[in-house]
Each structure stands twice: as C-alpha cells, then as structure tokens.
Amino acid sequence: MRAPIHSSAVPSPMKRSGLWPLRLLNFFMADVQAGVGPFLGVFLLAHSWQAGSIGTVMTIGGVAGMLLTAPAGALVDATTRKRAYVAICAGFTVLASAIILVSQEFWLVAATLVATAIAGAAIGPAITGITLGMVKQKGFNRQNGENQAFNHAGNVVGAGLSGLLGWWFGLEAVFVLAAVFGVLAILAVLAIPADAIDDAAARGAEAEDGSATEIGGIGVLLASKPLLVLAAALACFHLGNAAMLPLYGMAVVSAKQGDPASFTALTIVVAQAVMIVTALVAMHMAERGGSWWVLLISFLALPLRGVIAAHFINHWGVWPVQVLDGIGAGLQSVAVPGLVAHILNGTGRVNVGQGAVMTVQGAGAALSPALGGWIAQDFGYGPAFLVLGGFALISVALWVGFAGVMAPTRRS
C-alpha cells in the first residue's frame, strides 16, 4: 500500500509556479488542435477538391485519432513524463502543417491528418492529467475552467491572425502560423516544473482523504453506467456537430458570400470569443449546481444552430450560428472533463476514461464530415445542416431518459 498523499485545494508554491505555463500551453495549443481544421476545407476546395472528398479525408484522420485516444489516455495514466508526451504530440502537428503545404495529394493529406488526429486526441487527456496532477480533484473544476478560457482565447487570437495573414499572403500562411503556435506550445509545456505534477493525483489514484487507492482495471470503465451514458450522448452530439463549422464555411464561400480566409476566420473568432465567457460561466455553474444541467443546455444548442444554418447561408448568418456553437462547445469543454474526473475518482483510470469518452464521441465526430459532406453534395447544404442538428435531439433523449443513472454526478 502506498504512503498517503497529501491533498489540498490550494496548490503548493511549486505548483503555482507552473500554472501560468499551463495556461499558456492551453492558449498556444488551441491553434494547434483546432485552428487549421476549418481552413483545411476551404484550402483543399481552392485546390480543386470536392466536398465529398474533403469530408472523406477528414473522416480518415478522425477515425485514426478515435481508435488511439483511449490507449493514449492509458499511456498518460502510466507515464511520469507527461510534459515530453505533450511536446512530442505538438511536434507532429508542426511537421504535418509543413507537409500539407508541399503537397495536396489525397493519400499524403490523409496521412498527415492521421498523424495530427492522433496527436490532437492524445493531447487532451495529457493536459487533463497534468492539470489534475497539479491542483487535484478539489481544484480541478476551477482550473479546468481557466484552462478552457485560455484555450478559447488562443483560438480567437489564432483565428484572427489566420484570417489576417490569409488575406495578406494566402491560405498557406494559416499553416505556417499553426506551426509557430506548435513551437510555442512546446516551450510552454517544458516550462512547467516536473515536480509540480503529482503523478498519482494525475490519474485519479487518490481517495477523498488524500490517501493512495488501489488502481482498478480497464473494466471499471465498462462497469460505470454514468460513464457509458455520458459517452453515448456525446457521440450523438458530435455526429451532428463536428461537420457543422467547416461545412458552413464551405457553404458561404461556395455561395460567394465571403472571402475564404477572412470568413473562415470569422466563424472561429465568433464561436471562440463566446466560449471564453461560456467556459467561465460553466465553471461557476458546475461548482454551484453540478455539471448535469450544463451538459443538457449544451445539447439543446445544436438543433437550433442547425435550423439557423440551413436558412441563413450568408455573411451575417455566421453570428447566430457560431454564437450557438460557442455556447455548446464552451459548456462541454468544462463539464465533460469534470464529470469524467468525478465519475472515475479513486480508480486510477481517470485519463484512460477521458480517452475512452473521447474515443466514443470521436466515432461520431469522425463520421460527421463524410456524412455532412455527401449530404451537402447530393442534396444541398440546407438539408445537411438540418440532419446534423437533429442528432443532438438523441443526446437530449439519452441525457434526460437516464437522469436517474446520472444522479450521483448532479453535484459534480
């Protein structure tokens, strides 16, 4: 039996010294994880790709990331070198940005998206583990809220710079900027003191009194009904949500309602600016009333977003469409990690649990671009948005229908 580990909601001086690098890591990692995605669609469209092919190549990358997210989470649980883990993943995204600029051959683009999808999927559990290891369970919701606010701020800055540089120098500049942000993310994670991360706390291997607990097997994930309900609801949501932003950008650009670089940047800036505020609001909502309601509100935002997107494919429709995106994603960015950490606390399997949930929701997200792309190509963008938005109604039904199962998480 391990010796008890002291737990406190107040970080030690060593941990506090690592909080600003942690915030900066979330800021710079934002553009690495999400900034290029929406621009990739219009970039490939400008290189004579069709909507169906763009959706397919994105799905290939998404499937690869989905399959390896849970194993990546297990590695995060096991490794004591979490900083190097994040740095290597960021390095893959830097290399991928350079490759796409050199060639737009289908299988080469697919290979780079596979690499970036794996890296992006792995970074999520790693940053969650680092955060949990620094502030532990009692401080996790608040610090995760701050992390997400910085992450969304990074997306705002990255998207704004991408639009400006893309307008001045062409869409190629967007990929150069993503590589620069990747390098800065590496520097930020290496600035976190290694001793600031408690590896036992980082994997949820602590009881509430701070003592070490028995580390459970992977079977604890399948035995957790709340975790299964959460994963299923998120899978349905992301089946509709993942393709919405890139597809809306493609729809407006195809209708000649906006400049490819600047309009795509605007779609990101609007959503991410809303997410900054929403993440902070969600942090307080979770602390006071629990995360169940936070997630329910996030699910309800998508059907409304799909209806608006279907009827307003023009340069000003981006405002209501992306405000709703910001509300949904901002709420989930805080609620989901907090729920998983609470559900699996004491099992020592928090990060593999984060990865498993991301894998299941990734299954929906991976299918979304291909589904949305082919519907748009065969029936038009309007019907595609309505179908995509409708999937969140299944999430609502699951979340409300199994409210009794989720009762233990109501105050998490």
Buried (B, 14 or more C-beta within 10 A) or exposed (E): EEEEBEBEEEBBEEBEBBBEBBBBBBBBBBBBBBBBBBBBBBBBBBEEBEBBBBBBBBBBBBBBBBBBBBBBBBBBBEBEEBBBBBBBBBBBBBBBBEBBBEEBEBEEBBBBBBBBBBBBBBBBBBBBBBBBBBBBBEBBBBBBBBBBBBBBBBBBBBBBBBBBBBBEEEBBBBBBBBBBBBBBBBBBBBBBEEEBBBBBBBBBBBBEEBBBBEBBEEEBBEEBBBBBBBBBBBBBBBBBBBBBBBBBBBBBBBEEBBBBBBBBBBBBBBBBBBBBBBBBBBBEBBBEEBBBBBBBBBBBBBBBBBBBBBEBBEBEBBBBBBBBBBBBBBBBBBBBBBBBBBBBBBBBBBBBBBBBBBBBBBBBBBBBBBBBBBBBBEEEBBEBBBBBBBBBBBBBEBBEEBEEBBEEBEEB
